[in-house]
Amino acid sequence: MTIGEVASRVGMATSAIRYYEKTGLLKPPARVNGRRVYPSDVLHQLIVIRFAKDNAFTLPEIKQLLRGFPETTSASARWKNLARRKIFELEVTIVKAQAMKETLESLASHCRCRKLEQCAEGFARRLKISSSSSKHAGCC
């Protein structure tokens, strides 16, 4: 298959496929008359890459999934290993996002500052840093 055919079948740009080759996620295909010719198994690899990217896996993590285990390691063992780590990362991100949401909700409902300098004073207190001016009592 040509790169265009592969791209069309997996719903991916040809530039993405070339990038995955360059980064080592895909092995470079054979060339015929200077053109890439892909075996059909590349479709499975690209579908796995696309699925992993859609689920927040980084390129190094995807590379580990594809090439970072002994060949005898089953797909399920690979996914379990990486998924457990990704779930932990997501839980940390969720906690941070919830804290950010609460901070922004508080800001949206309590800020009465007339100038950004006043906000900066309030933020400085929260961040435990001294600001350049203490003329304004910040409410944030």
C-alpha positions as CSV (number, residue, x, y, z in Angstrom):
1,M,0.0,0.0,0.0
2,T,1.1,3.6,-0.6
3,I,1.3,6.1,2.1
4,G,-1.8,7.8,0.8
5,E,-3.8,4.5,0.9
6,V,-2.6,3.8,4.4
7,A,-3.5,7.3,5.5
8,S,-6.9,7.1,4.0
9,R,-7.7,3.7,5.6
10,V,-6.7,4.8,9.1
11,G,-8.0,8.4,9.0
12,M,-4.6,10.0,9.5
13,A,-2.5,12.5,7.6
14,T,0.4,11.3,5.6
15,S,2.6,13.7,7.5
16,A,1.7,12.0,10.7
17,I,2.7,8.6,9.3
18,R,6.1,10.0,8.1
19,Y,6.5,11.6,11.6
20,Y,5.9,8.2,13.3
21,E,8.5,6.7,11.1
22,K,11.0,9.5,11.9
23,T,10.4,9.0,15.7
24,G,10.7,5.3,15.5
25,L,7.1,4.3,16.3
26,L,6.9,2.7,12.8
27,K,9.7,0.9,11.1
28,P,10.6,2.5,7.7
29,P,8.8,0.7,4.9
30,A,10.3,-0.8,1.9
31,R,10.7,1.5,-1.1
32,V,9.8,0.8,-4.7
33,N,11.0,3.4,-7.2
34,G,11.6,5.7,-4.3
35,R,8.1,5.4,-3.0
36,R,7.1,4.0,0.4
37,V,5.3,0.6,0.1
38,Y,3.7,-0.5,3.4
39,P,2.7,-4.0,4.4
40,S,-0.8,-4.5,5.6
41,D,0.2,-4.9,9.2
42,V,1.0,-1.2,9.4
43,L,-2.7,-0.6,9.6
44,H,-2.9,-2.4,12.9
45,Q,0.1,-0.5,14.3
46,L,-1.4,2.9,13.2
47,I,-4.8,2.0,14.7
48,V,-3.1,1.2,18.0
49,I,-1.1,4.4,17.8
50,R,-4.2,6.5,17.1
51,F,-6.1,4.8,19.9
52,A,-3.3,5.4,22.4
53,K,-2.9,9.1,21.3
54,D,-6.7,9.6,21.7
55,N,-6.3,8.3,25.3
56,A,-3.6,10.7,26.3
57,F,-0.6,8.4,25.9
58,T,2.6,10.2,24.9
59,L,4.8,9.2,22.0
60,P,7.4,7.7,24.4
61,E,4.7,5.7,26.1
62,I,3.4,4.5,22.7
63,K,6.9,3.6,21.7
64,Q,7.2,1.6,24.9
65,L,3.9,-0.2,24.1
66,L,5.1,-1.1,20.6
67,R,8.8,-1.8,21.2
68,G,9.6,-1.6,24.9
69,F,8.6,-5.0,26.0
70,P,10.1,-8.4,25.1
71,E,8.3,-9.8,22.0
72,T,6.8,-12.6,24.1
73,T,4.9,-10.1,26.3
74,S,1.2,-10.2,25.5
75,A,-0.7,-7.2,24.4
76,S,-2.9,-7.4,27.5
77,A,0.2,-7.3,29.8
78,R,1.5,-4.3,27.9
79,W,-1.7,-2.4,28.1
80,K,-2.2,-3.2,31.8
81,N,1.3,-2.0,32.6
82,L,0.8,1.3,30.8
83,A,-2.8,1.8,31.6
84,R,-2.2,1.6,35.4
85,R,0.4,4.3,35.1
86,K,-1.8,6.5,32.9
87,I,-4.7,6.1,35.3
88,F,-2.5,7.3,38.2
89,E,-1.5,10.3,36.1
90,L,-5.1,11.1,35.2
91,E,-6.1,10.9,38.9
92,V,-3.5,13.4,39.8
93,T,-4.6,15.6,36.9
94,I,-8.2,15.4,38.0
95,V,-7.3,16.4,41.6
96,K,-5.4,19.4,40.2
97,A,-8.2,20.4,37.8
98,Q,-10.7,20.2,40.6
99,A,-8.6,22.5,42.8
100,M,-8.2,24.9,39.9
101,K,-12.0,24.8,39.3
102,E,-12.7,25.6,42.9
103,T,-10.2,28.5,42.8
104,L,-11.7,30.0,39.7
105,E,-15.2,29.6,41.0
106,S,-14.2,31.4,44.2
107,L,-12.5,34.1,42.1
108,A,-15.6,34.5,39.9
109,S,-18.0,34.9,42.8
110,H,-15.8,36.9,45.3
111,C,-13.5,39.2,43.3
112,R,-14.5,42.9,43.8
113,C,-11.2,44.4,42.6
114,R,-11.4,47.5,40.4
115,K,-7.9,47.1,39.1
116,L,-5.6,44.2,38.2
117,E,-3.1,45.6,40.7
118,Q,-5.5,44.8,43.5
119,C,-5.9,41.3,42.2
120,A,-2.1,41.0,42.1
121,E,-1.9,41.9,45.8
122,G,-4.4,39.3,46.7
123,F,-2.7,36.7,44.5
124,A,0.6,37.6,46.1
125,R,-0.8,36.8,49.5
126,R,-2.1,33.5,48.3
127,L,1.3,32.7,46.7
128,K,3.1,33.9,49.8
129,I,5.3,36.3,47.8
130,S,5.8,40.0,48.3
131,S,4.4,42.2,45.5
132,S,6.0,45.3,44.2
133,S,3.4,47.6,45.7
134,S,1.3,47.4,48.8
135,K,-0.9,50.4,48.1
136,H,-3.9,48.3,47.1
137,A,-5.5,45.8,49.4
138,G,-6.3,42.9,47.0
139,C,-9.4,41.0,47.6
140,C,-8.6,38.0,45.4
